[in-house]
Amino acid sequence: QVQVVESGGGLVQAGGSLRLSCVASGNIFSMYIMSWHRQAPGKQRELVATITLDRSTSYADSVKGRFTISRDNAKKTVYLQMNNLQAEDTAVYYCRAFRNQFAHWGQGTQVTVSS
């Protein structure tokens, strides 16, 4: 089983940047599809970015050009670099590790963007 832990959230001003980190336990991190999701108050959780086994990436339209997902298999870590943050980016951000139809979720990290 995989354990997932996010970190790096905080309070930033609009236009600022933040980098989230997600560390996943286990010996087969490189075999997991990793993704970032977020949930704003009163809204459903949405997919933000995904990175595959071969480091192919995809993004929600709302964050394209501003967010970048990457992974370091040696460190068993996935990152989400968030630039030009806006108030609408305020949410709890969750990391997910997916393999063989099983999803492992972290507890989330709060990102708050002030205008």
C-alpha positions as MATLAB code, in Angstrom:
seq = 'QVQVVESGGGLVQAGGSLRLSCVASGNIFSMYIMSWHRQAPGKQRELVATITLDRSTSYADSVKGRFTISRDNAKKTVYLQMNNLQAEDTAVYYCRAFRNQFAHWGQGTQVTVSS';
ca = [
       0.000    0.000    0.000;
       1.035    3.592   -0.678;
       0.888    6.485    1.772;
       0.600    9.975    0.317;
       1.562   13.199    2.112;
       1.227   16.719    0.683;
       3.020   19.848    1.825;
       3.817   23.375    0.674;
       0.449   25.071    0.977;
       0.039   28.495    2.494;
      -1.165   32.052    2.056;
       0.019   34.051   -0.949;
      -1.001   37.253   -2.693;
      -2.578   37.231   -6.135;
       0.132   36.992   -8.763;
       2.429   35.093   -6.450;
       3.801   31.569   -6.687;
       3.774   28.437   -4.587;
       5.200   24.940   -4.990;
       3.378   21.955   -3.576;
       5.102   18.656   -2.866;
       3.670   15.173   -2.535;
       5.698   12.283   -1.161;
       4.443    8.745   -1.731;
       5.748    5.714    0.124;
       6.441    2.323   -1.412;
       8.971    0.750   -3.764;
       7.109    1.221   -7.038;
       6.517    4.973   -7.146;
       7.635    5.084  -10.779;
       4.708    2.818  -11.710;
       2.048    5.178  -10.347;
       0.154    7.798  -12.262;
       0.249   10.872  -10.054;
      -2.189   13.746  -10.047;
      -3.203   16.880   -8.191;
      -6.806   17.738   -7.386;
      -8.405   20.627   -5.544;
     -11.615   21.374   -3.730;
     -12.830   24.887   -3.038;
     -15.452   25.662   -0.362;
     -18.898   24.551   -1.483;
     -17.584   22.972   -4.677;
     -16.782   19.478   -5.892;
     -13.252   18.182   -6.102;
     -11.718   18.768   -9.521;
      -8.708   17.395  -11.364;
      -5.948   19.970  -11.748;
      -2.992   18.154  -13.297;
      -1.774   14.641  -14.107;
       1.627   13.134  -14.811;
       2.002    9.614  -16.194;
       4.674    6.941  -15.876;
       6.661    8.402  -18.760;
       6.164   11.963  -17.451;
       3.507   12.947  -19.937;
       1.398   15.748  -18.442;
      -2.099   17.163  -18.732;
      -3.833   20.130  -17.109;
      -7.235   21.576  -16.446;
      -7.980   24.472  -18.787;
      -8.192   26.849  -15.843;
      -4.532   26.321  -14.898;
      -2.836   25.795  -18.271;
       0.131   28.080  -18.674;
       0.284   28.790  -14.945;
       0.751   25.409  -13.235;
       3.386   22.756  -13.911;
       3.363   19.198  -12.598;
       6.581   17.186  -12.393;
       7.920   14.079  -10.678;
      11.191   12.893   -9.202;
      11.087    9.112   -9.020;
      14.297    8.893   -6.992;
      12.707   11.050   -4.286;
       9.267    9.461   -4.745;
       7.879   12.965   -5.011;
       5.524   14.811   -7.329;
       5.435   18.603   -7.461;
       2.942   21.227   -8.511;
       4.522   24.567   -9.353;
       1.811   27.215   -9.256;
       2.532   30.620  -10.779;
       0.417   33.742  -11.164;
      -1.984   32.500   -8.525;
      -5.461   33.984   -8.471;
      -8.190   34.127   -5.848;
     -10.109   31.389   -7.652;
      -7.182   29.031   -7.038;
      -7.978   29.044   -3.324;
      -8.745   25.460   -2.325;
      -7.500   22.408   -0.518;
      -5.099   20.625   -2.845;
      -4.935   16.828   -2.796;
      -2.378   14.452   -4.250;
      -3.398   11.090   -5.731;
      -1.368    7.996   -6.600;
      -3.129    5.649   -9.009;
      -2.272    2.122  -10.127;
      -4.233   -1.007  -10.996;
      -7.575    0.723  -10.411;
      -6.603    1.735   -6.872;
      -6.344    5.366   -5.831;
      -4.370    6.513   -2.798;
      -5.154   10.000   -1.516;
      -3.291   12.381    0.724;
      -4.922   14.499    3.430;
      -4.607   17.724    1.469;
      -2.840   21.044    1.908;
      -4.571   24.428    2.033;
      -3.751   27.080   -0.553;
      -5.200   30.527    0.053;
      -4.729   33.369   -2.421;
      -5.499   36.894   -1.250;
      -6.522   39.612   -3.685;
];
